[in-house]
Amino acid sequence: MEMLHWADYVKFFVALVVIVNPISALPLFVSMTANNSQAEKMQIARVASISVAVVLSLAAVLGQPILALFGITIASFKVGGAILIMLMAISMMHAAPTRQRQTPEEAMEAQNKDNIAVVPLAIPLLAGPGAISTTIVYATERISLLHLGLIVFCCLLVAGSAWLMLRLATPVSHWLGETGVNIATRLMGLLLAAVAVEIFTSGLLVLLPGLGLAE
């Protein structure tokens, strides 16, 4: 088969939106751009979303060759990536910032940057290790141009949703408030935990095929 079932691509899109989680980046975006004009804010949002699209698309296209170069099997990468995603999910369910996305030192450095669009907004806040790992995992499910094209299309849709949220950052963050953002983050963390378990299980069944016989 050249491609997965359409529901799997929907699942990938939802999982990637949850991991990128542009809602959690809204307060940071608002605070970092407090002294910027409206035009500058729109430029930052545009550059950040383009950077997210480029990073995730490159991960989809180059992920498998890079893994092959280092002799890493897809199953092993699934297990490792799932652990990383689960750690992110646990932090999200506690509504706490995760060091996988940004360390306190990086946050401090970001306060002094003139241009935050690419670093740290796009990388690693939006297109961080979790998003890159998830993209590589799903991109390697099938080896075909059609499948890869659909994965890249989903990445572009996620980048577009991030762009839209950043453009509406001020009104949305005011409307949701800190409590609303935390609630949304916790719900997304719960969904992300389920995605992590599924990826972990699929990788583990390949590494330890005997587990599939235990019913």
Backbone hydrogen bonds, N-H to C=O, Kabsch-Sander energy under -0.5 kcal/mol:
donor,donor_aa,acceptor,acceptor_aa,energy
8,D,5,H,-1.5
9,Y,5,H,-1.1
10,V,6,W,-1.7
11,K,7,A,-2.3
12,F,8,D,-2.3
13,F,9,Y,-2.4
14,V,10,V,-2.6
15,A,11,K,-2.7
16,L,12,F,-2.6
17,V,13,F,-2.4
18,V,14,V,-2.5
19,I,15,A,-2.2
20,V,16,L,-3.0
21,N,17,V,-2.7
24,S,21,N,-0.9
25,A,21,N,-0.7
26,L,22,P,-0.6
26,L,23,I,-1.2
29,F,25,A,-2.6
30,V,26,L,-2.8
31,S,27,P,-2.3
32,M,28,L,-2.6
33,T,29,F,-1.6
34,A,31,S,-1.0
36,N,33,T,-1.5
41,K,37,S,-2.3
42,M,38,Q,-2.2
43,Q,39,A,-2.0
44,I,40,E,-2.5
45,A,41,K,-2.5
46,R,42,M,-2.2
47,V,43,Q,-2.7
48,A,44,I,-2.5
49,S,45,A,-2.1
50,I,46,R,-2.2
51,S,47,V,-2.3
52,V,48,A,-2.2
53,A,49,S,-2.3
54,V,50,I,-2.4
55,V,51,S,-2.6
56,L,52,V,-2.5
57,S,53,A,-2.1
58,L,54,V,-2.5
59,A,55,V,-2.0
60,A,56,L,-2.0
61,V,57,S,-2.2
62,L,58,L,-3.1
63,G,59,A,-1.5
66,I,62,L,-2.1
67,L,63,G,-2.3
68,A,64,Q,-2.6
69,L,65,P,-2.1
70,F,66,I,-1.5
71,G,68,A,-0.9
72,I,67,L,-2.8
73,T,71,G,-0.5
77,F,73,T,-2.1
78,K,74,I,-2.3
79,V,75,A,-2.1
80,G,76,S,-2.5
81,G,77,F,-3.1
82,A,78,K,-2.6
83,I,79,V,-1.8
84,L,80,G,-1.8
85,I,81,G,-2.6
86,M,82,A,-2.5
87,L,83,I,-2.1
88,M,84,L,-1.9
89,A,85,I,-2.4
90,I,86,M,-2.5
91,S,87,L,-1.9
92,M,88,M,-2.4
93,M,89,A,-2.4
94,H,90,I,-1.0
95,A,92,M,-1.6
96,A,91,S,-2.8
101,R,98,T,-1.2
102,Q,98,T,-2.0
107,A,103,T,-2.3
108,M,104,P,-2.2
109,E,105,E,-2.1
110,A,106,E,-2.1
111,Q,107,A,-1.1
112,N,109,E,-1.2
113,K,110,A,-1.3
116,I,114,D,-0.5
121,L,116,I,-2.0
122,A,117,A,-1.5
123,I,118,V,-2.9
125,L,120,P,-2.2
126,L,121,L,-1.3
127,A,122,A,-3.3
128,G,126,L,-1.4
132,I,128,G,-2.4
133,S,129,P,-2.7
134,T,130,G,-2.3
135,T,131,A,-2.2
136,I,132,I,-2.2
137,V,133,S,-2.5
138,Y,134,T,-2.3
139,A,135,T,-2.4
140,T,136,I,-1.7
141,E,138,Y,-1.3
142,R,139,A,-0.6
144,S,142,R,-0.8
147,H,2,E,-0.6
148,L,144,S,-2.3
149,G,145,L,-2.6
150,L,146,L,-2.0
151,I,147,H,-2.2
152,V,148,L,-2.5
153,F,149,G,-2.2
154,C,150,L,-2.2
155,C,151,I,-2.1
156,L,152,V,-2.3
157,L,153,F,-2.1
158,V,154,C,-2.3
159,A,155,C,-2.4
160,G,156,L,-2.2
161,S,157,L,-2.2
162,A,158,V,-2.2
163,W,159,A,-2.2
164,L,160,G,-2.2
165,M,161,S,-2.3
166,L,162,A,-2.4
167,R,163,W,-2.1
168,L,164,L,-1.5
169,A,166,L,-1.3
172,V,168,L,-2.4
173,S,169,A,-2.7
174,H,170,T,-1.9
175,W,171,P,-2.1
176,L,172,V,-3.0
177,G,173,S,-2.4
180,G,176,L,-1.3
181,V,177,G,-2.1
182,N,178,E,-2.2
183,I,179,T,-2.4
184,A,180,G,-2.4
185,T,181,V,-2.3
186,R,182,N,-2.3
187,L,183,I,-2.3
188,M,184,A,-2.2
189,G,185,T,-2.2
190,L,186,R,-1.9
191,L,187,L,-1.9
192,L,188,M,-2.5
193,A,189,G,-2.1
194,A,190,L,-1.5
195,V,191,L,-1.9
196,A,192,L,-2.4
197,V,193,A,-2.2
198,E,194,A,-1.9
199,I,195,V,-2.4
200,F,196,A,-2.7
201,T,197,V,-2.5
202,S,198,E,-2.2
203,G,199,I,-2.0
204,L,200,F,-2.4
205,L,201,T,-2.2
206,V,202,S,-0.8
207,L,203,G,-2.0
208,L,204,L,-3.1
211,L,208,L,-2.1
212,G,209,P,-1.3
213,L,210,G,-1.2
214,A,211,L,-0.9
215,E,213,L,-0.9
